[in-house]
Structure formats: C-alpha cells, structure tokens
Amino acid sequence: MIPRRRIPLEAADLRDWLRAPFVADAEARRQIGAFEAAFAAMVGVRHARAVASGRDALGLILDGLDLTPGDALVVPAYTLGELLPLLQRRGLRLVPADVDPATMNVTPASVRACLDARTRAILAVHLLGAPCDAPALAALAAEAGAVLIEDCAHAPGARIGGRAVGSFGVAALFSLEASKAVAAFGGGVLATDDERLADYVATRLAARARREWPAMKKTLMRWMEELLVRSPLYGPLARVLFSDRVAAAFERAYRGGNDRARPAAVGFSALQARMATRRLARLEARNARCNALWSDTAARLPARFRPQHRDAIGAPAFYNLVARFDGDLRQLRRAALARGLDLGIFGEVMDDTAAMLGAASCPGAARAHAEAVLLPLYDGLDERRRLRMLRILGELAAGPA
Ligand SMILES: *Cc1c(COP(=O)(O)O)cnc(C)c1O
C-alpha cells in the first residue's frame, strides 16, 4: 500500500523526546526563543511567537485586533472548514470569497466583491503552498479600512517577488502540525510586524505555563500511528477503514481524536522548539527538492488529472500534490485502493466553506471541492513507489471511472 501521507520519524526527535522532561527552565526558554528568532528571520518580520497551534495563532490575532461581534471577516470559500467555529465563536460575520478552481486561491476580484462597510479583516490562505496575491489583497484591505491576515499553514518559505509569505499582512499564522512542513507534532507560529499586536500576544502568552508532557504525548501518538502505517498491517487495515461503509465514521473519529489531543492554550514546549528548529533549518532545501519532485510528477500525470496551478503569483512552498479529476472520485478512490494506492477518503483536501456557512454558492470553491484529489507525494517517497503511483494513475485514468 502506498500511503497518502508520511509523518517524519527521526532519531534526533527520539533523543530530544527522551531528554525533554529534564530540560531546565532557562534552557527551555532559550531554545524556544531561538526558534522564534529563526522563524521571524525566515518570514522577514520582527516578531514570531510560538503558540499551541495554527488555530491558536489565528485566535490570538483576532483577539489582538479587537474584532467585535458583527464585524465582517472575508474568508476563503475553499479552506480548512475546522477554522470556521473558531471565527463564529467570536460572533464575526463570515463572508466567503470564491476561489479560482485552477489555483484554488482567492483572487483580488473575488475578495473585492465581498467587501462592505463592516469589513474589518480579510483572511487569505496560500493554499497547498501556492501563494495567493497577498500584495494586492493587502492593498485592497488598506483601501477598505481593513487588515489582511495571512494563513500560511501550508506555505512556509513560499515567496512573492522574493519576499516570504507571512510578511504582507498585519499578521500571519503558521502550523507546526505533524502533517505540515515545519513539523513539531503540534504547535503554531504567529508572525507580525505590528508592535501593538506583538505586545498583546506577549501578555497573553506570559500567562501560559510551559509543559512538556502534552507535546510528548501527542508526538508519541503520532509515532505509533506512523509505525502502523509503515507496517505490513496497514494494507489490509486501510482497505477496511477507507472502504465506503467505514470511511465517514473513521474520518469523524480520527478528526475528533485529533481535536482532543490539541492543547488549547498550553505553552509551547522545548521539545517542540527543538524539532521545529531542525526542520526550519532544512526548509529551503526541502522546498527546493520537493518542488522539483512535484513539477516532475505533475507533468507526468494522465490528462484527466489536472494539477493545481501553483506559480501564478510567486514561488510556491511544497505541501501536497492535489489535482482535479474529471470523473467519479469515489470510484477512483475505490479502484486505487484495490491496486494498493491510498487516495484518501474524501475529507482530506479542503472544504467548501460557502456551503458550510449556508452562504450563496461559490462556484469555484464548489468545483474545487467536488474534483480535488490528494495524490501521495511527500518528502521521503521513494522513486520506485512514485513511479508505481504514476503507473496506477495511468491505469485508472484509462478506466471508465
Ligand atoms: C493546518 C491548517 C491550519 C491550522 O493548523 P493547526 O495547527 O492544526 O491548528 C490553518 N489553516 C489551514 C488551511 C490548515 O491546513
């Protein structure tokens, strides 16, 4: 079975995990501070603060900007649906901006159509590593008396005109989840040049206690999961878990379990700082290597798979290879699974937030949502498996699905 994702397993992480309970407080603070400084330098902003998750960073940004109930926030119509409750809890009026189904990103025109007198902020995501037009969106926000917040969860290291994403808006959020580029098995980063926001965030974070155990526990859970995925048990198990009958329930249980393992407001740990620092140092090399792999793979896909356009605005970071398939996705996935290729369940790409919000339909997002499929391509995918994946996709595209 070729799994759809891979979580990094590294001896250095294990070493840090074993040492984590014994790190003195001053040393932990130094390591966390060093990570934050390195991250700020990568983004090119003055302040980067390590927090509990990408969601936590977004919550802190919204609180720090003093958004109040009734304020309007423009959100991408195609992004992670799990962000919505966080925004709705604050009483914000969410206005979904449609995406271009080719790039899967919002455009200045689609965002402009969403602005009104109560628009206070625009949340824009650089989806799947592809930069959206952040400079134009920042200008649009300024014109409307609003601010731009960049969701860089998929895109650390992506650049527009040589400048890193995350430096164009008032603030940006990054995720350090196991599935993201700078994996610390959880955690996030808030990046900003805004002194007032930085002060506000510093005050909130000062009230949090650093604890190592939540991060240690979560890391351990993810390692177990990954060992299972790499074992011979995974093939038969995946066929059961991802079958049509079980998939939806499994997906719900899995997401629920992940949510419970998500520490809401626990201080960032030294263990996370060390794991993230190591991956941050390799980020540029990883993006270069994986982007080349992405381009080569995308160019070899059968014509029925249309890969995301990633370089319309700037230089992408590597996240995932997502293509739109013209055909029945359920059938495609079932046939792929039977051939030993895990193309996922259905919830793993992004969500149609316009539909989730019950807003007027956004046709670009609806189309992306209906057609997108995640193809297994990740750091560490060996060449033999990559070619086998392409061969299977070729067979599937030739079939009736
Ligand atoms: C992963 C992700 C986030 C937030 O990440 P967490 O660290 O899981 O809270 C935000 N936006 C998008 C688009 C994401 O994929």
The ligand as a Gaussian input file, in Angstrom:
#p B3LYP/6-31G(d) Opt

LIG

0 1
 C       -3.466000      23.050000       9.358000
 C       -4.155000      24.309000       8.982000
 C       -4.370000      25.372000       9.885000
 C       -4.122000      25.364000      11.344000
 O       -3.411000      24.435000      11.866000
 P       -3.485000      23.744000      13.297000
 O       -2.090000      23.857000      13.759000
 O       -3.919000      22.356000      13.003000
 O       -4.450000      24.484000      14.171000
 C       -4.898000      26.541000       9.382000
 N       -5.252000      26.655000       8.095000
 C       -5.106000      25.660000       7.223000
 C       -5.505000      25.884000       5.813000
 C       -4.572000      24.449000       7.640000
 O       -4.457000      23.430000       6.759000

